[in-house]
Amino acid sequence: MVGAMAGMVLAGCGGSNSSSDPLPSIYAGTWSGSWSGPLSNDGGTLTFAVSADGSLSGSMSRAGNIAGSISGIINSTGKLTATTAFPTSGNFIISGQVVAQPGILSGSFNYSWLGENYTGTFSETSQSSTSTGTGA
């Protein structure tokens, strides 16, 4: 009897899962711009698309015209977590904060490359009509 009651209590705990129906990301859209890392004397272009769920993918270049890919996520509070893959020079592990304004995404981030830690900034402009960038 106790086992049956425990099973019913656990089954009743499922309830509605609002995380399965997240609100669309305010960062959704296609973005293009540049980034710079003044302390590392590095920088380049940064172009990415953000899906409604906040996931991002795109391309990033760095000094010396080294091209790579970037993938990650921007959560609902603007926290950026991403990894870049530069086939000839190693990966960046990125963590930062994104600020949205109408048609513009900007932010600052920390990144690790070859065991060293650096800081950077970026500024992106909307390249699609689906980019809301309304900030919240």
WOSUL-V671611 format. One record per backbone hydrogen bond with DSSP energy under -1.0 kcal/mol. CO is the residue of the C=O (numbers start at 1). NH is the residue of the N-H. E is the energy in kcal/mol with one decimal. If there is no record, write none. Layout:
((CO;NH;E) (CO;NH;E))
This chain:
((1;5;-2.4) (2;6;-2.6) (3;7;-2.1) (4;8;-1.9) (5;9;-2.5) (6;10;-2.6) (7;11;-2.3) (8;12;-2.0) (17;20;-1.5) (18;21;-1.3) (25;28;-1.3) (26;133;-1.8) (28;132;-1.1) (29;50;-3.2) (30;127;-3.3) (31;48;-2.2) (32;125;-2.8) (33;46;-2.0) (34;123;-2.1) (35;44;-2.0) (36;121;-2.2) (37;42;-1.9) (42;37;-2.9) (44;35;-2.4) (45;61;-2.5) (46;33;-2.0) (47;59;-2.9) (48;31;-3.3) (49;57;-1.6) (50;29;-2.3) (51;54;-2.2) (52;25;-2.3) (54;74;-2.3) (55;51;-3.0) (56;72;-2.1) (57;49;-2.6) (58;70;-1.9) (59;47;-2.6) (60;68;-2.2) (62;66;-1.5) (66;62;-2.1) (68;60;-2.0) (69;85;-2.6) (70;58;-2.1) (71;83;-2.6) (72;56;-2.6) (73;81;-2.3) (75;78;-2.0) (78;98;-2.7) (79;75;-2.3) (80;96;-2.5) (81;73;-2.5) (82;94;-3.0) (83;71;-2.1) (85;69;-1.7) (86;89;-1.3) (86;90;-1.6) (92;84;-2.3) (93;112;-1.8) (94;82;-2.1) (95;110;-3.2) (96;80;-2.6) (97;108;-1.4) (99;106;-2.2) (101;104;-2.7) (103;126;-2.2) (104;101;-2.7) (105;124;-3.6) (106;99;-3.5) (107;122;-2.1) (108;97;-2.5) (109;120;-2.7) (110;95;-2.3) (111;118;-3.0) (112;93;-1.6) (113;116;-2.0) (116;113;-2.6) (118;111;-2.5) (120;109;-2.6) (121;36;-2.3) (122;107;-1.9) (123;34;-1.7) (124;105;-2.1) (125;32;-2.0) (128;131;-1.1))
